[in-house]
Structures are given as C-alpha cells and as structure tokens.
Amino acid sequence: MKRRIAALLLALLATQLGSLISPAYACGCGAMIPEGYARIGVERETSVVRFDGRTEQIVMRFVVRGDAPRAAWIMPVPGRATVELGDGEMFRQLTWLTRPEYKTRGYFWPRDRDWPFSSTNGDSVGAALPGAGAPAVGVVGREQLGDFDVARLTATDPDALRNWLEANGFKLPDGLATELKPYVDQKWEYVAVRLAPRQQGKTLTGTLDPLKIRFDSNRLVYPMRLSRLAKTPQSLGLYILADHRMEPASAIGGAKPKVTFAGEVTPQDGLAALTGGKPAFLTAIDQEFPEPGRIDGDHELRATAADTPYRKVIYHGELITVGGIPAWLLTVAAVLVAALAATAFTLRRRGSRTASA
C-alpha cells in the first residue's frame, strides 16, 4: 500500500511539474514561444485595427504572465508588412472614448443600503446590448524596436520557420508548425519578433510595449487561428476604426462577440496617425474564448447593415425623496394617518348611534 501511495504521489508530482513547464504557445493573433522550459502566456490581448478598404493597420498590446526571460512571437499577415513601435497613449484615449455613460435611476421602496437596512452594497445595471519562393525563410527586413528584435519573413514551408527560430535560440512546437500550414498554403508572410526585457535578469511579465503592423489587404482580417494552441482561456479586445460599424462574420469557435461601443469619433493624439486625423466609425468588441481549441479560423470583419450607435449605460439607483425625506416613508405615514382618521371617524359614528339608542 505504501508503494502504491508513493507511486501515486510521484505521478501527481510529475503531472504538476509538466503543467508548470508546458508553455502557452498562442495569443490571439500569433504564437508566443518561450525560451527553453520557461513559461509564458497571454492574459489579455488588446488591438486597434484601422482599415480603409486597401490597407490594414494593427496596433497590438499584450498583457503576459510567466517566467520567461526571452520569448519569440510570430504573426502571419496576408501581405508584405512594415513594423514599428505603437503609441500606448492611443489605448488610454480609446478607453476614454468608449467609456460607459452613467445615469441615475430613481426607485421608491428602500433597498439593502437604505434606512432601515444596514448593508452598503451598491446597485448598478448595465443596459442591454443591441443587437511562393524557395522553401527557406527569406528575411525581407529586420529592425530593433525598443525591447523587440523584429524580423519580417517569407516562407513556403513551416519547416523554414522552424529553422529560423532554432537559429535564433527558439524551438518551434510541432502543433504550431501544423497550424501555420494554412498560411503557408495561402502564401502569407510572417512577422517574427524576439522579445526581451530592457533590464537584465527581468522576466517578460505585465503589459508589453505595443507594436504597430501595417500591410495591404482588400479585406479586413484579424489572424486568430494560432490561438487554438493556447492552454488557457483567451480574452480578446478589438477596437476597429473603419468607415462603418463592423462586426465579425462569425464567432470562430469563441463566445458570442459583445459590442461595448459603436459610434463616430474624431481621433486625436495617437489615433490620428491611424486615421489621418479624419473622423472614423469606431466599433469596440470584446470576445472570450473559454476553449481555445475550438477556434476554427481567422476573424473576418464586415460592415453591419446600419451604423447604429451604441454606448453602454450603467445605472446608479437613487432613493426618491421629497424635501430630503424618503417618498416611501411619507407615503406610509400618509396611509397610516388616513387609516387612523378613518378608524376614529368610525368609532365616533358608533358612539353617536349608541348614545341615540
């Protein structure tokens, strides 16, 4: 029995150790590969996408967790790409532009935070949502951008990417090579990035600097196929700047996309560089992927039938008062006074009848 218990404990320990060194190979729009047996995973991915019918620009920012001192990241793109550092200020601007609207909504009867109750829980309700080349990697460009060593590659064989990664100190997982094949068949190119913290000895964790990728395209596409390799649930936030309100053609295996904002905006600061300072229709979409393995393609986004604006509304409940006194208390008091008056009147009438008799 002791041997069996020991064997079981060893098996459980091996399983736990295996899960610790098993890296999460994917983020929403590419593959994140840690160095050696280190771990890295994308906790949140937020991207700003600008499409004018001919050119697509993507500014992406990742929140990562793990203990990897270095990592490689691959993103497939449908055409020749240029890469530069993005402006983190645009994400703060987008947060402001898409902020919810707060409204006060009165209620009559007291709730748990009102007298005579003692709880202090708040109340808020969200408004309903509206409805070809050689089989070797060709390096077409390479730049050092802050913490990023960026290489722009062409390849017609996933093995070519494997060779490039291994030459730069990374190992291409077998599953990732398989998922890259559809992009190879379509003759897509790749943006390959080596990431390393500025400070020696630090690990890749927290919010990384944003990267801006630009390429020609006749359709608005956001690569997602590689996310199917992720080991943990994925979260995607998309801000889309286009001529019209946009929507994903399908959920591609994730939860139903949720629109959190839709409306025309006049971009400023970092966003103006994407739109040329011209007004654009902004659509903000959030989507969860509880089971990444169910992702079956890339996001293709299309214009909706109408440019219906939408802003989330958060209601704050406020007790209705009259002259500072709760309306319900005045109402109850009035009812009690009326009831007492009616009772007194009835008693007087009975007393008069008795006296007459």
N, C-alpha and C positions, 0 to 999 in steps of 0.2 A: 504494500500500500504506500509506504514511504517513497519507494522508487517511482511509483505512478504519479504521486503528487509532485515529486521533484521534476519528472519529465514534463508534466503539465505546466508547471511554473516556468520551466525553460522555454517551452513552446510559446507561452504567453509573452515572455520577455522578448523572444525573437520577433514575434509579431509586432510588439510595440516599437522595438528598435527599427524594424523595417519600415514602419509608418513614419518614423522620425526622419529617416534619410531618404524617403521617397519624395522627390520634388514635385511640385505642381508645375507642369510644363506649359501651361497656357494662360493667356489673358484674352480678353475679348477680341482683340484684333491682331493677335500674333502669338508667338511662343516665347516664353521666358524660361531660359535654361540656366540653372545654377552651375557653379564650378564644383567638380568632384561630387562629394556626398553631402554638400551643403543643401539647405532648403530655401526655397523662395516661392512665394505665392502672391498673386494679385488679389488684394482685398476689395479694391474698388477701382473701376476704370471710368474716367470721365473724358469725353471727347467733344470738341467743337468741329462741326462739319460745315464747310461752305461749298455750295455747288451753284454754278451759273449756267449750266447746260453744256459746258465744254470742258471746264476744269474743276477738279475737286481738290479741296484743301482740308486736311485733318490736323487738328491740334489736340494731342492726347496727353493726359496726365494720369499716372498710376500711383495708387497707394499700395505699397508692398509690405509684406511681413516675412521674416525669415532670418537666417544667419549667414547668408552668402556674402563673402567679401567682393566677389565679382560675379557677373552673370552676362549671358548673351540673350538677345531678343531679336526675333525675326518677324517681319510683317510682309505678307505678299501684297503686291499692288499691280493693277492691270496695265500700267504703262510706266515709262521712264519717270523716275521721281527725283525731286530735289528735297533736301532735308536741311532744316535749320532749327535753332532753339526757338521755342514758343514763348509767348508772353504770359506769365502767370496771372497778370492783372486782369486778363480777359475773363478768367473764371470767377473772380470776385465781382466783376461787372455783370456777368450773366446771373450770378446768384441774386444780385440786386434787381435786375430787370425782371426776373421770374419769381420774385418774392410773392408770397400769398397776400391776399387782401384781408384785412381784419375788420370784422363788423361786430357790432353789439346787437344782441337779440334778447328782448325782454321776456321774462317768464313771471307767472303770477304766484304759484304756490312755492313756498320755501324749499330749498334743496339742502343736501347734507352739509354744505358750508355756511348756510344761513342760520340766524337765530330762529328757533330754539335748538338747532342742532349744533354740533361742535366740530365736525370734520372740516378740513380745509382743502379738500380735493377740488381741482379746477374743472371746468367744463368747456370743451371745445368740440365742434363738429365740423368736419370737412364737407364742403359742397360736393355734390355728385359730379363725376366726370362726364363730359359729353361723349355724348357718344364718340526662235529656232537657232540655233547655234550649236557649237560643239558641246559635248557633254561635260565640259569643265566650266567652273564658275568664271564668269567674266566680271571683273571689278570695274565698273563704269565710273566710280567716283569714291573718294574717301575723305572724310573731314573729321577733325577733332572739335567737338562742340561741348564745352564745359566738361561734365562728367562722362560724356558719351564719345566713343570712338565709332563713327558711323561709316559703314561700307554699303554702297549700292551695287547690287549684284544681279547678274542674269544667269540663268541655269535652265537646262532642259532635262535634268536628271536629279532627283533628290539626293543621290549619292554624291553629286558635286557639292551640294551644300554641306553634306556630312564631312567631306574632305576639307572644305574651307573652315568649318567650325573646329575640327580637330587640329588643324594647323594653327589655330588661334587659341588653343587650350580648352576647347569645349567638346562635349560628346553629344551627338545628335541622337535622341531617343528613337528607337525603332518605330514606335507609334507615330511620332511626329513626321518621320520620313514618309510614312504611308499617307498621312493626311495632307502632305504637301503635293502629292502626285496630281490631284485635280488642277492645281495651279500651274504645275509644270506642263500638263497637257494643254492648258489654255495659253501657254507662253507668257504667263505673268512674270514679273520681275520681283525682286525682294529688297527690302531694306533690312540690313543686318547691323545690329548695334551691340557694342561691348560697353557694359555699364560698370563703373567703379566709383565708390565714394571719393570725395575730394581729400578727406583726411585718412591717413594711413591707419590701418587697423580697425577702421569702422566697417560696419556691415550695411548692406542695402536694406533699409527699412524706412517706413514712413512715406511721405509724399515726395516723389521724384520730380525733377525739373520737367516741364512739358517739352515735347518735340513737335515740330510742325513739318508735315509731309505734303507735298504738292505733286499732282500728276494729272495728265489729260485723261478724260473719260467722257463717254457720251451717255452714261447712266450713273445715277447716284448709288454707289455700292459701299458697304462697310464690311470688310472681311471679318468673319466670325467663326469660320469652320474649325480653326485650330483650337478653339475653346472647348471642343468636345473632349480634349485630353485632360482638362482640369480635374483635379482630385476633390475639390471642394466647390460648393455653390458659388456662382459668379454673379456679379452685380454690374450692370451697365447703365451709364447715364449719357444720353446723346443730346447735344444742342445743335439743331440744324438750321442754318441760315440759307434760305433759298428765296425764290420769287413767290412761292406759295406755301401754304401749310402742307407738311409732309407726314407720311405715315409708312411704317414697314409693310411690305407686301404680305408678310406672314410672320408668325411668332418664331419660326425656325426652331421649334422644339423647346422654347422657354415659356415662361408665364406670359399672359397677355400684356403687351406693352401698354404703359399708362402715360397718357399725356398730362404733364404737370403745368404746361404753359403753351399758349399759342397766340401770337399777335404780331403786328408790325412794330418794328423798333428802329430807332435811329442810332446806329452803333457809334460809340466813341472809344477813345483810347485804343487798346489792343484790338478790339473788334473792328475798328475802322480799317485796319490793314487788310482784313479779310474781305470786306465789302466795298473797299474803295471809298468809304465814307458815305455810301448811299444807303437809304432805307432798305430793309430786308424783312422778310417774314420769318420770325423765329418760332420754331417748334421744339419744345423740350420734352424728351421721352425718357422714362425710367423702365427698366426691364430686369427681372430676376430670372436666373437660370438655376433652379434647385437641383436639376440633374443634368450637368453639362454634357454627359454622354449622349443625350437626346438631340443635341444641336445637329441639324442636317444640312446646313448651307450657310451662305453669307446673307447679311441683311441687304435687300434691295428696297430702296425707299422711293415712293411715288407721291405725286401731288394728290391731295384729297379733292372731293367733288366741290367743296366750298371752303373758302378761307375763313372759317368760323373762329372768332377769337375765343380764348378761354383763359381764365386765371382762377387758381384755386382760392376758395374763400374759407376762412376759419372764423367761426362764430364764437364770440365770448358771451356767455349768458349773464344777464344783469337783472336782479330782482326789481320789479316795478314798484315804485314808491310814489307817494303823494305828500309833498311837503316834508320829505325825509322819513315818512312813516310807511312801512310796507303796506301796499294796497290790500293784500290778503287780510292783514290784521284789522284794517279799517272796515273791510267788508264783513269779517266775522263779528267785529264789535257792533256794527250796524244791525246785523241779523240778530244778535243777542238782545240788543236794546229793543228792537222791534218785537221779538218774542216775549220779552218781559212786559212790554207795554200791552201786548195783546192779552197776556195772562192776567195782568192787573185789571184790564177792562172787563174781561170775562168774569173775574171774581167780583167786581163791583156790581155788575148786572145781576149776578146770582144773589148778592147781598140785598139789592133793592127788591128783588122778587120775593125773597124770604120775609123782608120787613112788611111788604104789602099784604102777604098772606096772613 
